[in-house]
Structure formats: C-alpha cells, structure tokens
Amino acid sequence: VRKELLYRVNADQIVKPHKIKISKLYQITIPDLNNLEINFTPLIKTLYVFYLKHPEGVRRIDIRDHHQELLQIYGQLANLDDNKSIATNINNLTDLSSDSFSEKKAKINRAIKDLLGQDLANHYSISGGKGEPLKIGLDPTLVEFD
C-alpha cells in the first residue's frame, strides 16, 4: 500500500501542469521544463494562441465572430507580404464548411501529446464536447503573456 501511495504521489507531481509563457513574438515556452518550446506553423500557432487568450472557451460555430482577432495574430506571425493570402487562410480557418479548423486543432493536440505525453498534454490541448465551447484546460493563472 505504501509503494502504491508513493507511486501515486510521484505520478501526480509528474502530470502537474506548468506555467506556459507566450512572448511578444509569440514564442511559446514552458519555463519549468527547461524552457521547452512548443513550435507550430504560423496558422496553427494563431489558433493555439487564440485559445490561450480565451480561457472561457469559444464554440466552433462562434469562431467566425473572432475573425478580426485571428487576422491580427496571424498577421504578426505569418511571413507573408500578401494581405490577401493572410485573409484567405483565416477565412478558411473560420469557415464552418472547411476542414481547416479541425485539421489545425488535430495537429495541435497531436503535437502537444507527442511533446509532453498524454497525461500532461490533457492540460495543454484544445478540447470540448460537440456544441460546447472548445478550450485549453490549463488554469488561466498558468498562462503568461509578455
């Protein structure tokens, strides 16, 4: 019983979520894990940062209401000089008939799981039931923006 209890205590310490930091240039790191950087392409990073900024969650159907905010984030991240390309990518992301959103969300969750392992990834992944707000389960006090 003692060994099992010690194992559970150690396991709880391992899967305890850590602070995530987002720099002014949108570099995403976990300082407590040797400044582990979470790298995404600009469009995927746009979606992840957006959900970090909205701890209350945003339903998939309501993402189009945040079009301007997504454009602003992506405009700062993308190495595209063409505003039309930036707008097209965000339009695809917010279009309910497009698979772009689902693909980006799946890539985020897969990358987080590969980087942190399943137990810890549960805190950092985008999740939510059908019709419910999607959100990142990390406590908002553990999210730090520069």
Buried (B, 14 or more C-beta within 10 A) or exposed (E): EEEEEEEEEEEEEEBEBBBBBBEEEBBBBBEBBEEBEBEBEBBBBBBBBBBBBBBEBBBBEEBBEBBEBBBBBBBEBBEBEEEEEBBEBBBBBBEEEEEBBEBBBEBBBEBBBEBBEEEBBBBBBBBBEEEEBBBBBBEEEBBEEE
